[in-house]
Amino acid sequence: MRCRQQADCSSDDSDGSNIESCFDTEDEESDPDTNPTDVDTDVEGDDEADISWLLDEDKDHPPEYYLNQEDEFNESEFMNEDYSDNSTLLLDFIEDRWHRYCQYVGKDPDQTIRVISLRLLNSFFDWVLNQRRGKGGRKLHGVKSSSTLCTYWKVFRLVYEGAAGSKINAKLNRQMHRVLKKLVKKHGLSTQKREKTAMYIEDLVEVLQTNLTTTKKRYSHGRHRMQIALFHHLAGFSANRPQALLNLCYRHIVVTLLRDPEGGPHRILLEFTYEFTKQYLGMKDAAAHEEASNTFPIPEVIYDPSLVLSPHIILLGLILADGAFAAPNLTCAEQLSKLDIRPGCNQLPLLLLPEKADIPVFRKSIKTLYGWEISPDQPLPYSTLLPCTKKLGVLTGFPQITRPYCLRYGAGNAFNQSGSCHVPRIIFQARNADCSCIGDVSDALQNLMMQHADMRTFVKHYLPRRVTADTAAIVRGLKPQHTLMRAACRMSRWINPDRPQELTKEQSLSVNQHPRIRRLIAQREKWKRRPQGKATEQPGYRALSREIVNERQRQRCALLKQVQERWDQEHPVNEVELQLSGHKFSKDVKTTLELSDEMPPIQKRLVETIMTRNTAISAVAAYCKFEEGGARPHRKSSTRRASPTLAEEASPQSIAAAVEKQVLSAAMLSVYKEKRPTICFVYLGERTLELNKRVYSFASSGDLSKHFKRKHLSNGKAGQRFECKVCRMSLEHKMHLQNHALKIHRTVS
């Protein structure tokens, strides 16, 4: 890994005088009453000996101290370039590819890179494009576009510079561009840039409603559902990069009750400071290890018609769930409405606990003995966020691939189009004309919020290729159709509830007839007939089984893509024919938040209360402690349950509580009295789980044993202490837990 160095304190338009001015105090006036270097000279001569100990503290280090520093200083730590973590990963990737290529052709990588030539570079990049397998035999996606190949070439030049100590000469660089064009044609790489799909506010509403109500996407923990919603809020309103949001901690958040200057109700103001953004414009604060940071204030919208778009609901729910308010009695949403601002003041700060300052707001889930729990201090990784965002886009009905950066594109375009004329200012800038429309966001503010050096970065990398202005009306001198053009350019234009989102059961099974899968299955069958021990314990058998699973998944993805492409071509034609034949549309289309019978009771409560602020905050706080359990397991039809669920009960609340107590008592008796129980005593003692999961009865005691070993024993760590919450007994190690399960609860493991 490459060493990281301190950011350069100088910018392109600065010189040495700027640095010296930081320490120049000749023109500054100092207050004689507060100058710490002033010494009171109005003292008696006899008292001079009394302050000698003060002068001893100001003595400088001896000369040997600084000479020793010169000898021990390591210059190599400051000679390496400063790269971000993602850039370092890419550099390591290309360097690893170079070493693998040299090993493949039988050359020394260190010596070969110093005598680089055009034919050697052509062979190396041709080899890279031909690679289909990575480390451990894993199948690679492969290079699909010419832009990826150009990126590899740029990174290779940095690798060469680090190894050879000099840059590749300009002539070889020019020649290499022609070689890259030849390789693009040879391997059939795409020359089209990826579409910068922007998620506008109308699209964001659809995604948030899907995230709130869907049961097709199950998170490991309920807090993840709320965190994904908050991420969409903050990314859609601030246009910050995904990693800057994921690094958000409680110290970066300020919650304030603010007085309304227009005399309305007090508003809750949220202020987010994003410190982990890219450093740009040569900011001098970087020299003092201070990263460029932006603060975004988001005021509460009173009488908001859609609390689905309110980040206040989600964030306040997360804060209450974490118990992060410094006021010990501020523990529920109803108490927020009781707060007032003292006369003569304009705000009431709602401080957060200092000990939670470094706790990330977005945290990952971890698997423990009792199921899924939220990590107390580990941040949510981008590798978890990305597939969740893509899946929500599919469930919403977007044909485009939904990525976290779609929110940044959408917010950036909203900032750029914030002028009252509703036409992107970049059109006027391209004509060098003076635009009379003054918007809420200037170019300077947009660059500051999006961390860009100038507007060229936005035009090149963020502005969609789809023109959003009504150019025909502008040229003809007509009133532009802003609403219609916005509807034509947003992602929700392409939503169709009937578009296939997943394969049917028959389509999923049909991939087993693929020639490669049949060949792999035949090879695995040969392993079963070998006499060398149990086949499932052989490494070759396991490798084949893993390859069969991966190949099936690849074929299912390819088949789903084919089904969707065929549907996109056939459905519009069939729709026209049906309408011409007199077919009428059904009016039963989902347009608002709807409940589903598959929702757990706590999710139904969340959906029902989302339109009222205090109850919605309380529902979010409760849902953050609910374990969803991840993907729904495939259970056999013979699986039975010990009792009716709470969702099936239609009794009043008091009767439901009595039934719950009765069911728990029966389950508690079962884990003590039955010879071979079918209820898991670990889940039964976990009070944070829903009742259905606590009293779940497996089909047989053997199934319970499999569950106990797979879900609980396998997640125990070496040296970890355990606890039986049913018996309220501490267990010293895993063997103690197994012994306790067998002797007390008769669960065999």
Secondary structure, 3 states (H helix, E strand, C coil): CCCCCCCCCCCCCCCHHHHHHCCCCCCCCCCCCCCCCCCCCCCCHHHHHHHHHHHHHCCCCCHHHHHHHHHHCCHHHHCCCCCCHHHHHHHHHHHHHHHHHHHHHCCCHHHHHHHCCHHHHHHHHHHHHHCCECHHHCECCCCCEHHHHHHHHHHHHHHHHHHHCCCCCHHHHHHHHHHHHHHHHHHCCECCCCCCCCCCHHHHHHHHHHHHHCCCCCCCCHHHHHHHHHHHHHHHHHCCCHHHHHCCEHHHEEEEEECCCCCCCCEEEEEEEECCCCCCCCCHHHHHCCCCCEEEEEECCCCCCCHHHCHHHHHHHHHHHHCCECCCCCCCCHHHHCCCCCCCCCEEEECECHHHCCCECCEEEEEECCEEEEEEEEECCHHHHHHHHHHHHHHHCCCCCCCHHHHHHHHHHHHHCCCCCCCCHHHHHHCCCCCCCCCCCCHHHHHHHHCCCCHHHHHHHCCCCCCCCCHHHHHHCCCCCHHHHHHHHCHHHHCCCCCCCCCCHHHHHHHHHCHHHHHHHHHHHHHHCCCCCCHHHCHHHHHHHHHHHHHHHHHHHHHHHHHHHHHHHHHHHHHHHHHHCCCCCCCCCCCCCCCCCCCCHHHHHHHHCCCCHHHHHHHHHHHCCCCCCCCCCCCCCCCCCCCCCCCCCCCCHHHHHHHHHHHHHHHHHHHHHCCCCCECHHHHHCCCCCHHHHCCECCCHHHHHHHHHHHHHHHCCCCCCEEECCCCEEECCHHHHHHHHHHCCCCCC
